[in-house]
């Protein structure tokens, strides 16, 4: 390579322009806002639901439509930046660093279309699970939703999606019928079993080099469940957990349940009857009429729970059962996948 090959053209001023300055020009190309460090909205725009994660991207873009996503991707390619889509930020921190990255907040892509004739829905990338559940329930349908209604529906499904209908209807990823997405070249794609089938397979495992702007998902004719929690004092934890383990061996797939230990802080946000207490709980969602649900739950109720909140409800109300905070909060957690729930695994948990 000769010297002249590497000498910048005097008429080319791009080398002296910082990425943030480049992105000022992006503002005029978008319908939604581009928020840069120093802007009054900066701290709010970069804040995730997971408050332990402090996000520092190059810029935050809030696309108003798919065209904005395309323009953002093309601008990022031009300036050697990455793009990280994020709906709510419940899983913020899964990317180690947002350096040299545009954070694409999808909150404005918030359309929901319920299609009763095909028992399906089209859901924008900024829509929460609670919103989808409420809309589906109006048509006697249910979505495979998780434990927290505030979680983004698209991110939940792309990440697998374990929820209250899991044993009968699978993970949320299994309910995805199609994806609408923008690829790294700025092309708008429809991805399903017959269009870009390799991407369809990959995306439902959480890995695909596209920005998903909407998904089409299957809904299910579930109109009522019996759900809630049974709670005992913490000193009952071992016998309750082992009893729960034995109980789940014989229940039908129409029941999804979990056992947990909870230590509630003495703060006003906690209901008074739980404030400052430590308990062991079994939570369950039973797809059956009340009498059948009562019969299935009888072995657990025979353990004389101190608190019993299980009652008939709409599937749209399931989001309140697990009691996740309705507002952004700091959280820390880790998980281990077990091949079986054995007596030894319960002992290890205890």
C-alpha positions in Angstrom: 0.0 0.0 0.0 1.4 3.4 -1.0 1.5 6.5 1.2 -1.1 8.1 -1.0 -3.5 5.2 -0.3 -3.7 6.1 3.4 -3.6 9.8 3.3 -7.0 11.3 4.1 -8.7 13.4 1.4 -8.6 17.0 2.6 -12.2 17.4 1.4 -13.3 14.5 3.6 -14.1 15.9 7.1 -15.8 12.7 8.4 -12.7 11.5 10.2 -12.9 14.6 12.5 -16.5 14.0 13.4 -17.4 12.1 16.5 -20.1 9.4 16.3 -22.5 11.5 18.4 -22.2 14.3 16.0 -22.9 12.0 13.1 -26.1 10.9 14.8 -27.3 14.5 15.1 -28.0 14.1 11.3 -30.0 10.9 12.0 -32.6 13.0 13.9 -33.9 14.6 10.7 -34.3 11.1 9.1 -36.5 9.6 11.9 -40.1 10.0 13.0 -39.0 9.1 16.6 -36.4 10.8 18.8 -32.7 10.3 18.9 -31.4 11.0 22.4 -27.7 11.7 23.0 -25.5 12.2 26.1 -26.1 15.6 27.5 -29.8 15.8 26.3 -32.2 16.4 29.2 -33.9 13.1 28.5 -30.7 11.1 28.4 -30.8 9.4 31.9 -34.5 8.4 31.5 -34.0 7.1 28.0 -31.0 4.8 28.9 -32.5 3.5 32.1 -33.6 -0.2 32.0 -36.2 -1.9 34.1 -33.4 -3.8 35.8 -32.0 -0.9 37.9 -28.7 -2.7 38.8 -27.6 -2.2 35.2 -26.3 1.2 34.3 -26.4 1.5 30.5 -24.1 3.8 28.5 -24.8 3.5 24.8 -23.6 6.0 22.2 -27.2 7.1 21.7 -30.7 6.0 22.3 -33.2 5.8 19.4 -36.9 5.3 20.0 -38.2 4.3 16.6 -41.8 5.3 15.8 -42.1 2.7 13.0 -40.2 0.1 11.0 -38.7 2.8 8.7 -37.0 4.3 11.8 -35.4 0.9 12.6 -34.1 0.6 9.0 -32.7 4.1 9.1 -31.0 3.4 12.4 -29.4 0.2 11.2 -28.1 1.9 8.1 -26.7 4.8 10.1 -25.0 2.3 12.5 -23.4 0.4 9.6 -22.1 3.7 8.1 -20.5 4.7 11.3 -19.2 1.3 12.5 -21.6 1.1 15.4 -23.7 -1.8 16.8 -27.5 -1.8 17.5 -29.0 -3.4 20.6 -32.8 -3.6 20.6 -34.5 -3.4 24.0 -38.2 -3.2 25.0 -38.4 -2.9 28.8 -34.9 -3.9 29.9 -35.9 -6.7 32.3 -33.0 -8.6 31.0 -30.6 -5.7 30.7 -27.0 -6.7 31.3 -27.0 -9.7 29.1 -24.8 -7.7 26.8 -21.6 -6.9 28.6 -21.2 -3.4 27.2 -23.1 -0.9 25.1 -19.9 0.9 24.1 -20.1 1.8 20.4 -23.7 0.8 20.4 -27.0 2.5 19.6 -29.7 1.4 22.1 -32.9 0.9 20.2 -35.8 1.2 22.6 -38.9 -0.3 21.0 -41.5 1.1 23.3 -43.3 3.0 20.6 -43.8 -0.1 18.5 -46.8 -0.9 20.6 -49.6 -2.1 18.3 -51.6 -5.3 19.2 -53.9 -7.0 16.8 -56.0 -9.9 18.0 -57.1 -12.2 15.2 -59.9 -14.4 16.7 -60.6 -16.3 13.5 -57.2 -17.8 13.5 -56.6 -17.7 17.3 -53.5 -15.6 16.8 -52.1 -12.1 17.4 -49.7 -9.7 15.9 -47.7 -8.0 18.6 -45.3 -5.1 18.3 -41.8 -5.2 19.8 -42.7 -2.6 22.5 -45.8 -4.4 23.8 -45.9 -5.9 27.4 -47.2 -9.3 28.1 -50.0 -7.8 30.3 -51.3 -5.8 27.4 -51.4 -8.8 25.1 -53.1 -10.9 27.8 -55.8 -8.3 28.4 -56.5 -7.9 24.7 -56.7 -11.7 24.1 -59.0 -12.2 27.1 -61.6 -9.9 25.5 -62.0 -12.6 22.8 -61.9 -15.6 25.1 -58.3 -16.4 24.3 -55.1 -16.6 26.3 -51.4 -16.0 25.5 -48.6 -18.1 26.8 -47.4 -15.5 29.3 -44.8 -15.4 32.1 -44.9 -14.5 35.7 -44.6 -10.7 35.3 -47.1 -8.8 33.1 -44.6 -5.9 32.7 -42.1 -7.9 30.6 -41.9 -7.2 26.9 -43.9 -9.9 25.0 -41.4 -10.1 22.1 -38.3 -10.4 24.2 -40.0 -12.9 26.5 -41.0 -15.2 23.5 -37.6 -14.9 21.8 -35.9 -15.9 25.1 -37.9 -19.0 25.5 -40.8 -17.9 27.6 -41.6 -20.1 30.6 -45.0 -19.3 32.1 -48.2 -20.4 33.7 -49.5 -22.4 30.7 -46.1 -24.0 30.0 -46.9 -27.6 30.9 -50.0 -27.7 28.6 -49.1 -25.3 25.9 -45.3 -25.2 25.9 -42.9 -22.2 26.0 -43.8 -18.9 24.4 -41.2 -19.6 21.7 -43.2 -22.5 20.6 -46.2 -20.2 20.0 -44.3 -17.9 17.5 -45.9 -18.2 14.0 -43.8 -15.5 12.3 -41.4 -12.7 12.9 -41.2 -9.2 11.3 -37.6 -8.1 11.4 -34.9 -5.8 10.0 -31.6 -7.4 9.1 -28.1 -5.9 9.2 -28.4 -4.7 5.6 -31.6 -2.7 6.5 -33.9 -5.1 4.7 -37.4 -5.7 6.2 -38.0 -9.5 6.3 -40.9 -11.7 7.1 -39.5 -14.8 8.8 -41.6 -18.0 9.2 -41.4 -21.7 8.4 -41.3 -21.0 4.7 -39.5 -17.6 4.6 -36.0 -17.6 5.9 -36.6 -20.9 7.7 -33.1 -20.9 9.2 -33.6 -17.6 10.8 -37.0 -18.7 12.1 -35.4 -21.7 13.8 -32.5 -19.6 15.2 -34.7 -16.8 16.5 -36.9 -19.1 18.6 -33.7 -20.2 20.4 -32.8 -16.6 21.2 -30.1 -16.1 18.5 -30.7 -14.4 15.2 -28.8 -11.4 13.6 -32.0 -9.4 13.1 -33.9 -6.7 15.0 -37.4 -8.1 15.5 -40.1 -5.4 15.2 -43.2 -7.6 15.6 -44.2 -11.2 16.1 -47.2 -13.2 15.2 -48.1 -15.7 18.0 -50.6 -18.4 18.6 -53.4 -17.9 21.2 -55.3 -20.5 23.1 -59.0 -20.9 24.1 -58.5 -20.7 27.8 -61.1 -18.5 29.5 -60.7 -19.3 33.2 -58.1 -20.8 35.6 -57.9 -21.3 39.3 -54.7 -19.7 40.4 -52.9 -18.2 43.4 -50.7 -19.2 46.3 -50.7 -21.4 49.4 -48.3 -20.1 52.1 -46.9 -21.6 55.3 -44.4 -20.3 57.9 -40.8 -20.7 56.9 -40.1 -23.4 59.4 -42.5 -25.7 57.3 -40.3 -25.2 54.2 -38.8 -28.7 54.0 -42.0 -30.7 54.5 -44.0 -28.4 52.2 -41.3 -28.6 49.5 -41.1 -32.4 49.7 -44.9 -32.7 49.7 -45.1 -30.4 46.6 -42.5 -32.6 44.9 -44.6 -35.7 45.5 -47.7 -33.9 44.4 -46.4 -32.8 41.0 -45.7 -36.4 40.1 -49.4 -37.2 39.8 -51.0 -34.0 38.5 -52.2 -33.5 34.8 -50.4 -31.1 32.4 -53.3 -28.7 32.9 -51.5 -27.6 36.1 -48.3 -25.5 36.3 -46.9 -24.8 39.7 -43.8 -23.8 41.6 -42.4 -23.8 45.2 -40.5 -20.9 46.6 -39.1 -19.4 49.8 -39.8 -15.8 50.4 -38.4 -13.3 52.9 -40.5 -10.1 52.7 -38.9 -6.9 53.9 -40.8 -4.7 56.3 -41.6 -1.9 53.8 -44.9 -0.2 52.9 -44.9 -1.7 49.4 -45.5 -5.2 50.9 -49.1 -6.1 51.9 -49.5 -5.8 55.7 -50.3 -9.5 56.2 -46.9 -10.4 54.7 -44.8 -7.5 55.7 -41.6 -8.6 57.5 -42.5 -12.3 57.3 -40.7 -15.3 55.9 -42.7 -18.0 54.3 -42.6 -21.1 52.0 -45.2 -20.9 49.2 -46.6 -23.1 46.5 -48.1 -21.2 43.6 -50.2 -22.9 41.0 -52.4 -22.3 37.9 -55.0 -24.9 37.2 -56.9 -25.0 33.9 -60.1 -26.6 35.2 -63.4 -25.6 36.8 -63.3 -24.7 40.4 -64.5 -28.1 41.7 -61.9 -30.0 39.7 -59.2 -27.5 40.8 -60.2 -28.0 44.4 -59.9 -31.8 44.1 -56.4 -31.5 42.5 -55.2 -29.1 45.2 -56.6 -31.1 48.1 -53.3 -32.8 49.1 -51.6 -29.4 49.4 -54.5 -27.9 51.3 -54.3 -30.9 53.7 -51.0 -29.4 54.9 -53.1 -26.5 56.4 -51.6 -23.5 54.7 -51.8 -20.3 56.7 -52.7 -18.2 53.6 -54.7 -19.5 50.6 -55.3 -17.1 47.7 -56.2 -19.7 45.0 -59.4 -18.8 43.2 -61.0 -18.7 39.8 -59.7 -15.9 37.5 -59.2 -14.9 33.9 -55.9 -15.8 32.3 -55.3 -12.1 32.0 -55.1 -11.9 35.8 -52.3 -14.5 36.1 -49.7 -11.7 36.0 -50.5 -10.8 39.6 -50.1 -14.3 41.1 -46.3 -14.3 41.3 -46.2 -10.8 42.9 -43.3 -9.3 40.8 -42.8 -5.5 41.4 -45.0 -3.5 39.0 -42.3 -0.8 38.7 -38.6 -0.9 37.7 -36.5 -2.5 40.5 -33.0 -3.8 41.2 -32.8 -7.6 41.1 -30.2 -10.3 41.1 -30.7 -13.9 40.2 -29.3 -17.1 38.8 -30.8 -20.3 37.6 -30.0 -24.0 37.2 -31.9 -26.3 34.9 -32.6 -29.6 36.4 -33.4 -32.8 34.5 -35.7 -33.9 37.3 -37.0 -32.6 40.6 -35.9 -35.3 43.0 -35.9 -35.6 46.7 -32.1 -34.8 46.6 -32.6 -31.7 44.6 -35.2 -30.4 47.1 -32.8 -31.2 50.0 -30.1 -29.2 48.1 -32.5 -26.3 47.7 -33.4 -26.3 51.3 
